[in-house]
């Protein structure tokens, strides 16, 4: 293998090679902003002189921004500044030879730490981390997708991208299951903009209130042989970056949330190929591990609430289960949730993801929603800072242009 260089280091080298100031602004870590000596040699004299002459803002003032990289199959959304900013990735890249079944997967970061992540690499000696159910995706049950390595990009495409001050969104679809078309839209709602909270309030490091919305549509791309349409079974997975904890759960509202608490946490790292967690784990201090890798952590967690149409002859429930991650140099347990659906296609669902701080025994934000027969969606999210509504029209209908609107809710006093 090539010489190991951490991602926050390789950006220094990329900045010098491609003359990208934004790469340098994203490089380094909260512990060290300078490149490792190995990278300085690789930059060359001209590259290092260019790098050294570029001024970037302090880390606390760096703005998270969206990036439309549809040519490579990736979409990045972002808002806020510094380590407490919010950012997310939607991946639908069919030809980048990643060798994972993660088409349409999402990763979410916010309030100082990763909140929703893929499993990372455990070991090249076993392949569970490559499977679709260990990523944050929607999966038709008992069906295998094509790939994961494909030579042509004609099985995945970007439908639309929107970057506005109050809302960012990207929509992609793929037909990797051949008989099924899966469309996923990821939205980042800047609740501060919607509620009219002045930007100066966040200059001193106050948390920017936001929430995410995932909107899925799964339909058949080809008729079922025999002329009948059988029931379909679907599962949508969310894997919390909350090592060695259990998720909170409120089944009646289809709500689940992480309960990460790093105080005194000792990581139990099982061997990478120990799928059943039967061998003796290696005990490691979480805080020491984070310092050694120049990572930071916070008390941030994430809530997920599902909103599905009220239709006849369907079943929707949720299952909290033990997942795993290879992020901490071993196989570490972590909580996950699978929203399970049984019914007749097409399938529509929305998931509202709300970052928050601290450990809770009940949901952080109340979420209500409604689907119309035409496939339009309306959501109401009750945050401590105020109530925000989102209306999504034609996201599941390719014949109409998609529309997304966010507003501050006008609450009617009791008794009126």
N, C-alpha and C positions, 0 to 999 in steps of 0.2 A: 504494500500500500504506500501511497504518497506520504510525505511528511505531514504529520497532524498539525493543522492550524485551526483554531476555534473560529466560529463564524464571526464573532465580533472583532477578530484580528484580520481575517481575510478581507473584510470590507476596507481596511486601510490600504491593502495592496490593490484592490479593485479601484479605489478612488484615484490612486496614482496612475494606474494603467489607462483608465477611461476618462480621466480628468473630470471626475464627478464630485462636486462639493457636497451633494446630499449624501453620497456614500461615506465621506469622511465624517459628516455630522451624525451618521448612524453607527459609526464604528466605535471601538473601545468599550469600556465597561465603567460602571460607577466607581471602580477602584483605580482604574488606570486609563488615561485617554491617549497614551502614546503607543505606537506600534512596537511589536517585538523586533529584536535586532534582525532575526531571520528575514522578516518582511522588508526591512530597510534595504538589505542587500538585493532582494528581488526587485525592488522599485527601480534601482539604478539611480545614478546621480541626478539626471533630469527629473525623474519621477519624484525623488525625495525632495528636491528643491521646490517643485510645484506643490507637493503635499505640505511642506513646511511653511509655504507662503500663504496658504489658505486659512482664513479665520472662520471659525464656526461658533455659533452661540453656545453658552454654557448649557450643560445637559438639562437643567431645570427649565430652560426656556425653549427647548427644541419642540417643535410642533409636529404632532402626528398628522399625516395627510393621506388621502386616498391615492391609489395608483391603479390605473387601468392597463393591465398587462395581458390583454386577451390573446395576443399572438402566441404567448407561451402557455395560455390556459389558466392564468392566475389573476385574482382580483384581491386588492388590499384596500380596506377601509380604515379610517383613523380619525380621531378627534382628541383634543386636549394637548397638554404640554407636559414635558418631563416624564419621570418614571410613573406618574399616576395617570398618564394618558391611556386612551382606549384604542385598540387596534385589533383587526381581525383579518383572516385570510380565507378565501373561498377558492378551492382548487378543483379544476375540471380539465386537467391536462392529459391528453391521451397518448402523447408521443415523447414524453420527456424521460422515459426509461427508468421510472421510479420503482417499478416492480412491486407496487402495492395496489390493492384494489380500493382506492380511496377517492374515486371520482365523485365530485360534489361534496367533499369533506370540508369542514370548517375548523379553524383554530381561533380561540378568543383570548385576548390579553387585556387586562385592565386593573387599575388601582394598584399597580406595583408588582403584579405577578401574572404568570400564565394561569388561565382559569379553565379552559377547555382545550385539550391537546390530543394529538394522535399518540400511539403507544411508543414512538421512537423505536430504535433498534434494540432488541434483546440480544440475539446471537444469530450469526449466519448458520448455526447448526440446527436451527428449528425455524419454522415459518409462520407461527401463529400471529406474529405481529404484522404480517403482510395481509391478513384476511380483512374483508370489508367490515365485519361486525366489530372489529376492534378500533374502527375509526368513527368519526362523527358524521355518519351518513344514513340515508334511507335505503333499506335492503329488501328486495323481494325474497321471501323465504323459499328455501329449497330450489334455488336457481343460481347458477354460476355465471358471473359476468365474463365477457371476453377479456383477453389480455392476461396480465396487466400491461405487457409491453406490446405496443401497436406501432405500425409503421406509417399509418395514414391518420390524419386528424378529422376524418369525415364522420366519426361517431360522437363528437362533442362539439358544441358551439356556444358562443356567448350571445344572448338574446338582446340585452340592453344594459347600459351602465348609466347611473345618475349620480352626480356629485353636486349637492346643494349645501348651503350652510346649515339647514335644519335637518337634512336627511341625505344619506348616501345609500346607494343600492346597486347591486349587480345580480343579474339573472343568467343562469347557464342551464343547459340540458344535455343529456347524453342518452345513447341507445346501446350501452354496453351489455345490457341484458337481452338484446336482439328483439324479443317480443314485447318489451316494455320501454316506454319513454319516461325518463325521470327528469323533471324540471325543478330546479331549486333556486330560490331568490333569497339573498342575504341583505338585510337592511340594518343600518346603524342610525338611530334616531338621537339627535342632539337635543335632549330635553331642555337644556338651559336656553337654547335659542328659541324653542317653541314656547317656553314659559316666560320669555322676556327677561331672564336673569342677566344682569349686566356683566360683561366680560371682566371688568375690573375686580369682581368678586373672586375670580380664580387666579389673580396675579400673585396672591400670597400662598398659593399651593392648595387651595380648597379643591375638593373633588368635583369634577365635572359630571353632572348627572346625565346618564345616557341609558338606553336599552337597545337590545338587538332583537330582530324578528327574522325567523327562518320560515319561509313559505314553500311548501312542497306540493307538487302535483305529479302523480304517477298514473299513467294510462297505458293501454295497450297500443303498441305501434303496428301490430298485425292481428287479424282476427284469429280466434282460437280454432284449431282444426275441428271439424265436426259440426260447426254452426252453433254451439252452445258456449256460454260464458260461465266458467266455474268461479267459485269464490277464490279470492286471492288472500294471501297472508303476507303482511308487511311488518317490518320492524325498523324503527328509527332510533339510533344510538347517540347518547351523549356521555362522554368520558371526562369526569372531573379530575383536574390536577389537584387532588387533595389526598396525598399519600397516607395510607394506614388509618383511614377514617371511614365512617359510615355516612351515607347521605340521609338528609332529612326528607320526609315524604308526607304529602297530604293527598291521598288517593282520590278523594271526592272532587278536588279541583285539578287533578292531573298535574300536580306541582311537585317538583323535586329540587333539592338544593344541596350544595356542598357545605361541609363543615370543617374546613381547613383551620388548624390551630398548630402553629409551629413551636409553641412554648414547650421546651423540654423534649421535643420530638426526637426519637431515636429511630433511624431508618433500619428496617430489617430487609436486607438485600439478599434475595435468594439467587442461586446460580442461574444464569441466563436461560439455560435449557430446562430448568425445573418447572415445567408447565403446571404441575399439580401442587407446587409449594410443599413438597414432602421432605426435602433435604434441610440441613441446618443452615439458617441464614447468617449472613455477616452483619453485625451490629455496627451502625455508623451514626455519629452525631449529625443531625440535620444542619444545624447552624455551621458546624465546621466544614461540612461538605459544600455548602453554599459559598462560604468565604474562599475555599480552595479553588472553586471554579469561577470566582468573581461574579457570582449571581447575587441578586437581592430578593427579598421576600417581603410580604406584607400580610395583613389580616383579611385580605379580600377573598370573597366567595362569589358564587354564581347561582341564581335561581332559574329554573326552567319550568314554564307552564305551557301545556298543550291546549290548542283550541281546534276542535274538529267539527264538521257539519253535523247537524242533527238529522240523520237520514234513517230510513227503515232498513232493517236487515243488515246491521253491522255491529261490531263489537270493538271497543277501544279500551285498553287498560295499560298499566305501566308495571314494570318489573325492575326493582332495584337489585343489583347484583355486584359481585366482586370482580373488578377488572384488574388490569395490571399496566405497568409502565416500565420501559427500559431507560427512562431519562436519567435515573440516578445511579448509573454504572452497575446495574444488577436488575433483577426482576422484583419489583416492588408492588405490593397490593394497593389498589385504589378503588373508589366507588364509581359506579356507572349506572345509567338507567336506560331501559329499552321501552319505548312506547310501541305496543303491539296492537295491530289492527287486523280485523278479519271482515271481509265484505266483498262487494262487487265494485270493480273499477268503473270510472276513475276515482282516485283517492286524492283528497285535498286535506291539508293540515297546516296549521301555523304553530310556531313555538316561539314564545316570548322569553328572552334571556335577559335577566336584570343583574348587573354586578352590584355588590354591596359589601360593606365591611363588617367584620365580627362574626361570631358564631351564634346561630339562632336556633330556637326550638320550634319556630313557626315561620311561614313565608314572610319575606321582606316586603313584597309588593303584591297588592291585589290586582288580578288581571281578569277582564271579561272580554268576550268576543262573540261574534256571530258571522256565520256564512250565509249568503243568499243562494237561491237555486241557480243563479247565473254564475256562481263561483266568485262573487265579490266578498271581500272580507272587511269587517270593521272591528277594531280593537280599542279597549280603554285600559290604560295602565295607570294605577294609582301610586305615585311616588311620594316620598315625604315632602318634596319641593312643590308638588302640584300634580294635576291630572292631565295626561296627554292622550289624545285619540289619534289613531292611524286608520285611514281608509285606503284599501288596496283594490283596484278595479282592473279586471281583464288580465291579471297575472297568469291565470290558468286558461286563457282563451287567446290563441294566436291570431284570431281574426280581428281583434280589437287592440288598439294601442294601449299599453299598460299605463296606469295612472296611480301615483302614490301621493297622498296628502296627509299632513300631520297638523294638528291644531291643539290649542289649549282648551280643555274642556270647561264649559260654563256650568258650574254646579248650581242646581236649583235648590234653594233653602227648603228645609222640611216644612210640610204643611201647605205648600203651593200645589 
